Amino acid sequence: MKTKLLVSSFFVLFIAASVNAQWFKQTTTIPATIPLNSIHCIDANNCFVAGATTTVRKTTDGINWNVTGTVGIQDKTFIKMWSKDTVVLGQVNGNFRTTLTGGTNWSGGFNGDPGVSSANVYFNDVALIAKNNFVSVGGNIVNQVNAANVTATSINTGTSWTNFTGSGFPTFFGVHALSTTTLVACGGAASVYKSIDAGATWAPKFSGTPSTTTLYDIHFPTSDSDTGYAVGGNSSNPALGGVVYKTTTYGEAWVQVGVGTLLPNALYGVHFVSKDIGYVVGDGGKIQVTMDGGATWTSQISPVTTTLNKIHFPTSKIGYICGVNAVILKTTNGGFVNPLVANAGPDASICIGGCVTLGASPAATGGTIPYTYSWNTGATTSSLVVCSSVTATYTLTVLDANNISSKDSAKVTAYVNPSVSFSGLDTTYCNKVTADVLTGTPGGGTFTGPGVTAGVFNATGAGPGTHTVTYTYTSPEGCVITSKKNTTVLPGPTPVQLCLVTVDSTMTNLQNHVIWTKPVSADIDSFRIYRSSPSAPTFALIATVSYSAAALYVDQGAAVTPKTQPYSYKISSIDSCGGESTLSDTNSTMHAKVTGYSLPSKVDLSWTDYNGFGLASYEIWTTTDNGANWGYIDGVAYGTSNTYSHGGSANPAPLTSRYRIRATYPQGCNTGVSTYTYSLSNVTDDYSAINEVALNNWLNVYPNPNHGTFNIELSGIGFEILGTKVYNMLGDVIYQSSEKLAEISIPGITSGVYHLEVITDKGTANKKVAIE
């Protein structure tokens, strides 16, 4: 039963391929036309390979093969390692080379038995009995059956050799040392010989048939092993005669094994990693293995079809093969391939809307790459993404390079999602603190979103805008289902600015008009008007105006006297939730007054600044017919002096003149009913009622001081003297007249300072008079 795996819609399972192979062809710089005749290793990484002409390569990492020192131009027949440094190399024509420096330097140069033509004598193999004790065998390469064999021994690490020649013997191709004196060799005529005197003499132990069969290699798993193997084939037709012979008596007796299971191709190399497990290589790139001491053989996958000459395993799993066309093969797993196993991955469960990836990582092991994949859905990838709403079983079929197939299935269970919803959330909220409790169905889920804490929605915490609140519920099967709702939190009231404030255009000036710019907004319910004045400097709420009404408020009543003072205003907006915006900037009306009057009829004006829209200048307007007609007089630049004088001796101002100040706003302010393009001040009062202090300036007394007689004169026009009085410093009237006198004489008046009072139709003028 597969383990179930629950996968959400966001989980992805990645699949990676496994590489499983037997023998790999290694990359070298050796020209492809060079045959490699011999390979030998001292451990898994340190090996030598030798071949035609100057070809000798060395590896110290089991991967890279490098050129060694100078080894001559003759073809190489064998190479054997005693250690990383001590190596013996055989060449054609009976020539040896040895190195004690791991291939950096080579020495030697022995030639075979002078009685045998050196051109036909090859030394084909060597047995390394000790570090300084070598025995090499060979013979006539042309007549391999009975021309002669040759044996050469060295007891000084190859510095010198002793030569033994056996006339009438077959040529030896392979030799193995069982002890320091006992050696077993194989060669032509399917023969096996044994020496018990370190190669000085040889005794025949076996001769097979036919005579055209040559045994090319011999191997005992260990030096003192009773079990050994010799392999060969037809010397004239390599595609035929492949044979394996076995001894279990230290080479005394031999029997043929593997009949019926061996391929027919000639065999040139053999190596056993134990008494029962061994490998042979030969013609056609064939590699065969036995697990039962040679009784039966099976083929391993070879990446080449050209002749393979020798094989060597420095460990039970790591092996090397060399052959023609510069071939070097390597295995790290004994050349064995594990059974092909498909893996569709564990059974899985998904929720509706979710997906799962089937196919383990790797989806196949064993067999021989490359793999091909197919699912019962028609997909041809190693993995399969399933996003199904129904439960189903999915089958993976894997086919390897040898056309071997394997199948595996995985069941995907699709869970039905429960219906998930929630309540308690309104579609619209005012921007005020709220605490709406949210309820999810089924219960036990969690709420998330702006302004949501512990299942409670707070509009102020969320802030203005449209927000999504999510309820997430996890089913008992582990399915995650969500329900979402949107809600809108209204922004705070839109701030509003005043457009213009003005005193009304009548002569009585009983109203102030307040105009604002009405924004287009669905969230404004009304506007609030605030007022202040010099007599009431704190802004106070005076009115509320509906959004649907005109953008105009007329301020009037007992508290509003535009003729006596200016007024300032502010405005705010109120939204449908009752929230109030910030107050607008201040806008203030202008207040104008006559500050002086002098004869002949010059009027002095002053006014307060307009506060609101920007302006370049104040306009001075006047009327002489009680407001029926107004005329522009002059302008005063804004920001200079809020004063102006009208009239004088050259052009006296009419006594009926009234004045007001105007500030023009070209853009205008539309209330929705009418448009205001300027702000007006109040209309000034009748300046003929000017205060008495001003009349004193028009009264002239001369001479002053005098001796009791003096003249009086009022400058300007239109003044009528109604009487005069003189007071002493105690306030007593010492002189009084109701006549229109220009000269006053007071006989007998004593010296001192007196107070003169002149009564006119415009008021009373006063002066001090000094009597000498």
RAFEN-V366286 format. One line per field, one symbol per residue. phi: phi as a letter, one per 40 degrees, with the letter a starting at -180 (. if undefined). Layout:
# RAFEN-V366286
phi->???
This chain:
# RAFEN-V366286
phi->.cccbcbccbcbbcbbcbbbbcbbcccbccdccccbbaaabcacbbabbbacfccbbbbbbgbcbbccccbgbcccbaabbcacbcbbbbbcggbbbbbbbggcbbahicbcddcbdccbcbccaabccacbbbbbbaicccbccacibbbbbbbbfgcbbbbbbbcgccccbaabccacbbbbbbacffbbbbbbbfgcbbbcbaacbccccbccaaabdbcbccbabbbaaccbbccbgcbbbbbbbfgcbbbcbgcgbcccccbbaaabcacbbabbbacggcbbbbbbggcbbbcbcbcbbccbcababcbcbcbbbbacffcbbabbbggcbcdcbcbcgcdbbbcdgcbabchcbccabgfbcccbbabcchcbbcbbcbbbbbcabbbbbbbcccgcbababbcbcbcccccbaabhbccbbccbcbacccbcbccgcbbbidgbbfgbcbccccgchcbbbbbbbbcdcgcbbbbbbbbbccccdccbbccabaccccccfbbbbbbbccccaccccabbbbbaadcacccbcbabbccccccabccahccbbdcbacbbbbbbbbcccgcbccccccbbccbbacbaaaccfbbbbaacccbiccacacbcbbbbbfgcbbbcbabbccgcbcbabbghccadcccccbbabbbcbdcgbccgbabbbabbcccccccccdccdccdcccbbacacabhbabbabcgbgcbcbibabbcccgccbaaabccccbbbbcgcccibbbbbbcbcbhbbbacbbbb
